[in-house]
């Protein structure tokens, strides 16, 4: 250990370096001295994956969600269920209508794995007509003879339709939603879920809140960040990473659009990557990408044509590369 670099922080750095990184984050939140030491200690992560509104470090998931509360009256049961699960994965505007900016907003340093192919435009007039029509039929049905089970289902339908149409009516009348929304960070480990922090969405929306979280975890570090494996990079995902982030990665797993996604990811990767895993959508030209060609180990998972594999193996014949191919019915090594 470099005493010049770490001597100022002493034992704190030794303890922090040995801690599992998910635990280090939680300790750093509550202790200023540990937070300072944690910033200069190297990070060693075994498993790192990203979702649209969360990231998972080893076995600990950090997830953001939008929750609703109601100052007057009872909160709708469906909203209670959303809250119990950590909140919904998109913002809401002042009327309570979905705001899908988390899928399109790009902030400095963000990496877009693949843009959305379709928008989320809705025909409001048609939706309102459908909700009102359904509400009218269910209210009429409530006045007819039925057993208790049927009545319970009709009342449930009425509640659903009334809540569904409410934001559209509020938008038409330019009236504010009766619900207060806020963003919550929930930390899940293998046993428990801990609610850490709540943020008023008027100051941050989900894209900004996730960027803030990522920057708290990865940003402004003096110590190196080592990651054994990165995976689960889904389509239409935006990585809200801090600017100037660099990861030293041992294994990178890609499932689709390998060439374009590698090009997008390379600003945060320290090259070369020792092991590349390709699965699902793999094309011949993907094997020509410098990051793939320079990997010492190449894992190929999924239904890749034998003719493609013959060309791949032929093109890499002279290289000192370890190749593993598993196509679902068997496996081969080279």
C-alpha positions in Angstrom: 0.0 0.0 0.0 1.3 3.4 -0.9 1.8 5.2 2.5 2.0 8.5 0.8 -1.4 8.1 -0.7 -3.1 6.4 2.2 -1.2 7.4 5.3 -3.4 10.4 6.0 -6.4 8.0 6.5 -4.7 5.2 8.3 -6.7 2.3 9.6 -9.9 3.5 7.9 -8.5 2.7 4.5 -7.4 -0.7 5.6 -10.8 -1.6 6.9 -12.6 0.0 3.9 -10.4 -1.9 1.4 -11.3 -5.3 3.0 -15.0 -4.6 3.1 -17.4 -6.0 0.4 -18.1 -2.9 -1.8 -21.9 -2.9 -1.2 -21.3 -2.7 2.5 -18.7 0.0 2.0 -21.2 2.2 0.3 -23.7 1.9 3.2 -20.9 2.6 5.7 -19.7 5.6 3.8 -23.2 7.2 3.8 -23.2 7.3 7.6 -19.6 8.1 8.5 -17.7 11.2 7.1 -14.3 9.6 8.0 -15.1 6.4 6.3 -16.5 8.3 3.3 -13.2 10.1 2.9 -11.2 6.9 3.2 -13.5 5.0 0.9 -13.0 7.5 -1.8 -9.2 6.8 -2.1 -9.4 3.0 -1.5 -9.6 0.8 -4.7 -12.9 -0.8 -5.5 -13.1 -4.5 -6.3 -16.5 -5.6 -7.6 -17.2 -9.2 -8.6 -20.5 -8.6 -10.4 -21.9 -5.4 -11.9 -25.2 -5.0 -13.8 -27.4 -2.1 -14.8 -31.1 -1.6 -15.3 -33.0 1.5 -16.5 -33.5 2.7 -12.9 -31.2 0.6 -10.8 -27.8 -1.0 -10.6 -26.7 -4.2 -8.8 -23.2 -4.5 -7.2 -22.5 -8.1 -6.3 -25.7 -9.1 -4.4 -26.9 -5.6 -3.4 -29.3 -3.7 -5.7 -29.8 0.0 -5.5 -33.2 0.9 -7.1 -34.9 4.2 -7.5 -38.7 4.5 -7.8 -41.4 7.1 -7.7 -43.9 6.8 -4.8 -47.3 8.4 -4.3 -48.7 9.6 -1.0 -52.2 11.1 -0.4 -52.7 13.9 2.2 -56.5 13.6 2.0 -58.3 10.3 1.9 -57.1 6.7 1.5 -54.4 5.9 -1.0 -55.6 3.6 -3.8 -54.6 0.0 -3.1 -52.7 -0.4 -6.4 -50.6 2.6 -5.5 -49.9 1.1 -2.1 -48.6 -2.0 -4.0 -46.4 0.1 -6.2 -45.0 1.8 -3.1 -44.3 -1.5 -1.3 -42.4 -2.7 -4.4 -40.1 0.4 -4.3 -42.2 2.7 -6.6 -42.8 2.9 -10.3 -40.0 3.2 -12.9 -41.0 6.5 -14.5 -41.8 10.1 -13.4 -45.2 11.6 -13.1 -46.2 15.2 -14.1 -48.3 17.6 -12.0 -51.5 15.8 -13.1 -50.2 12.3 -12.4 -49.7 11.4 -16.0 -46.6 9.3 -17.0 -43.4 11.3 -17.9 -41.2 8.9 -19.8 -38.1 11.1 -19.9 -36.1 8.4 -18.2 -36.1 6.6 -21.5 -34.8 9.5 -23.6 -33.0 12.2 -21.5 -29.3 12.2 -21.9 -27.1 13.9 -19.3 -23.3 14.7 -19.6 -21.4 11.4 -19.4 -24.5 9.2 -20.1 -24.1 6.2 -22.4 -27.0 5.1 -24.5 -26.9 1.4 -25.3 -29.6 1.6 -27.9 -32.2 4.3 -28.5 -35.9 3.4 -28.3 -37.3 2.4 -31.6 -40.8 3.6 -30.8 -42.2 6.6 -28.9 -44.9 6.4 -26.2 -47.4 8.7 -27.8 -50.9 7.9 -26.7 -54.3 9.0 -28.1 -55.7 10.7 -25.0 -59.1 11.2 -26.4 -59.4 7.5 -27.2 -58.2 6.5 -23.7 -60.6 8.9 -22.0 -63.5 7.5 -24.1 -62.5 3.9 -23.3 -62.2 4.6 -19.5 -65.5 6.6 -19.4 -67.3 3.9 -21.4 -66.1 1.2 -19.1 -66.9 3.2 -16.0 -70.5 3.8 -17.3 -71.0 0.1 -17.9 -69.7 -0.9 -14.5 -71.8 1.7 -12.7 -74.9 0.4 -14.5 -73.9 -3.2 -13.6 -73.7 -2.2 -9.9 -77.4 -1.5 -9.9 -78.3 -5.0 -11.0 -78.7 -8.1 -9.0 -75.4 -10.0 -8.4 -73.7 -12.1 -5.7 -71.1 -10.6 -3.4 -68.1 -11.9 -5.4 -69.4 -10.3 -8.6 -70.2 -7.1 -6.7 -66.6 -7.0 -5.3 -65.1 -7.3 -8.8 -67.4 -4.6 -10.2 -66.4 -2.2 -7.4 -62.7 -3.0 -8.0 -63.2 -2.2 -11.7 -64.9 1.1 -10.9 -62.1 2.1 -8.6 -59.5 1.2 -11.3 -61.3 3.2 -14.0 -61.9 6.2 -11.8 -58.2 6.4 -10.8 -57.1 5.8 -14.4 -59.2 8.6 -15.8 -58.4 11.1 -13.0 -55.1 12.4 -14.4 -56.6 13.0 -17.8 -59.5 15.0 -16.3 -57.0 16.9 -14.1 -55.0 17.8 -17.2 -58.1 19.0 -19.1 -59.1 21.2 -16.1 -55.4 22.2 -15.4 -55.9 21.0 -11.8 -53.1 19.5 -9.7 -53.1 15.9 -8.7 -54.2 15.1 -5.1 -51.2 12.8 -4.8 -47.7 14.0 -3.7 -44.9 12.2 -5.5 -41.3 11.6 -4.4 -38.3 9.5 -5.4 -37.1 6.8 -3.1 -33.9 4.9 -3.1 -34.4 1.3 -1.9 -31.4 -1.0 -1.2 -32.1 -4.7 -1.6 -29.8 -7.4 -0.4 -30.5 -11.1 -0.4 -32.7 -10.8 2.7 -34.0 -7.3 3.3 -35.0 -4.1 1.6 -33.8 -0.8 3.2 -35.4 2.5 2.3 -32.4 4.9 2.4 -33.4 8.3 1.0 -36.3 10.2 -0.4 -36.1 13.1 -2.9 -38.8 15.6 -3.9 -39.2 15.2 -7.7 -39.6 19.0 -8.0 -35.8 19.2 -7.5 -34.8 16.0 -9.4 -36.5 13.6 -11.8 -35.5 10.0 -12.1 -32.7 10.6 -14.7 -31.1 13.2 -12.5 -31.6 11.1 -9.3 -30.0 8.1 -10.9 -27.1 10.2 -12.2 -26.7 11.6 -8.6 -26.7 8.0 -7.2 -24.1 6.8 -9.8 -21.9 9.8 -9.1 -22.1 9.1 -5.3 -21.0 5.5 -5.9 -18.4 5.9 -8.7 -17.6 9.6 -9.2 -14.6 11.6 -8.1 -12.6 8.6 -7.0 -8.8 8.5 -6.5 -8.7 4.7 -6.2 -9.1 2.3 -9.2 -12.4 0.6 -9.9 -11.9 -3.1 -10.7 -14.9 -5.1 -12.0 -14.7 -8.9 -12.5 -17.8 -9.1 -14.7 -20.3 -6.6 -16.3 -23.5 -8.0 -17.8 -27.2 -7.5 -18.3 -26.9 -4.5 -20.6 -30.4 -4.4 -22.0 -31.8 -2.7 -25.1 -32.9 0.9 -24.8 -30.8 1.2 -21.6 -29.1 4.5 -20.7 -26.1 4.2 -18.3 -26.2 7.2 -16.0 -22.5 7.0 -15.2 -20.4 10.0 -14.0 -18.2 11.8 -16.4 -14.6 10.6 -16.7 -15.4 7.2 -15.2 -12.9 4.4 -16.0 -13.5 0.7 -15.1 -10.9 -2.0 -15.2 -13.0 -4.9 -16.3 -12.0 -8.6 -16.5 -15.1 -9.9 -18.3 -17.7 -8.1 -20.4 -20.9 -9.8 -21.5 -22.8 -8.4 -24.5 -26.1 -9.8 -25.9 -26.9 -7.7 -29.0 -25.5 -5.1 -31.4 -22.0 -6.0 -30.2 -20.0 -3.6 -32.4 -22.1 -0.4 -31.8 -22.4 -1.2 -28.0 -18.7 -1.7 -27.7 -18.1 1.6 -29.4 -20.5 3.3 -27.0 -19.0 1.6 -23.9 -15.3 2.1 -24.7 -15.0 5.6 -23.1 -15.6 4.0 -19.7 -13.5 0.9 -20.3 -9.8 0.4 -19.7 -8.6 -1.7 -22.7 -7.9 -4.5 -23.4 -10.7 -6.6 -21.8 -9.3 -10.0 -21.0 -12.6 -11.9 -21.6 -15.5 -11.1 -23.9 -18.8 -13.1 -23.8 -21.1 -12.8 -26.7 -24.6 -14.2 -26.7 -28.0 -14.2 -28.5 -27.4 -11.7 -31.5 -23.9 -12.3 -32.8 -22.7 -11.4 -36.3 -19.5 -12.2 -38.2 -18.4 -8.6 -38.3 -18.6 -8.4 -34.4 -15.6 -10.7 -34.2 -13.6 -8.1 -36.2 -14.0 -5.4 -33.5 -10.6 -4.6 -32.0 -11.9 -5.2 -28.4 -13.1 -8.6 -29.3 -10.0 -9.5 -31.3 -7.7 -8.4 -28.5 -9.5 -10.4 -25.8 -7.5 -13.4 -24.5 -10.7 -15.4 -23.9 -13.8 -15.4 -26.1 -17.0 -17.0 -24.9 -19.8 -17.5 -27.4 -23.2 -18.5 -26.0 -26.3 -19.1 -28.1 -27.3 -20.2 -31.6 -24.5 -19.0 -33.8 -24.3 -20.5 -37.3 -21.7 -23.2 -37.8 -20.5 -21.4 -41.0 -20.0 -18.3 -39.0 -18.0 -20.2 -36.3 -15.9 -21.8 -39.0 -15.0 -18.3 -40.4 -14.4 -17.0 -36.9 -12.1 -19.9 -35.9 -10.3 -19.6 -39.2 -9.7 -15.9 -38.8 -8.4 -16.4 -35.2 -6.4 -19.6 -35.9 -3.1 -17.8 -35.6 -4.0 -15.9 -32.4 -3.3 -17.2 -28.9 -7.0 -17.0 -28.0 -9.0 -19.3 -25.8 -12.5 -19.8 -27.3 -15.5 -21.4 -25.7 -18.7 -22.0 -27.7 -21.9 -23.2 -26.1 -24.9 -23.3 -28.5 -27.5 -24.9 -26.2 -27.1 -28.4 -27.5 -23.5 -28.8 -26.6 -20.3 -27.0 -26.2 -16.8 -26.8 -27.8 -13.5 -25.3 -26.8 -10.6 -24.2 -29.0 
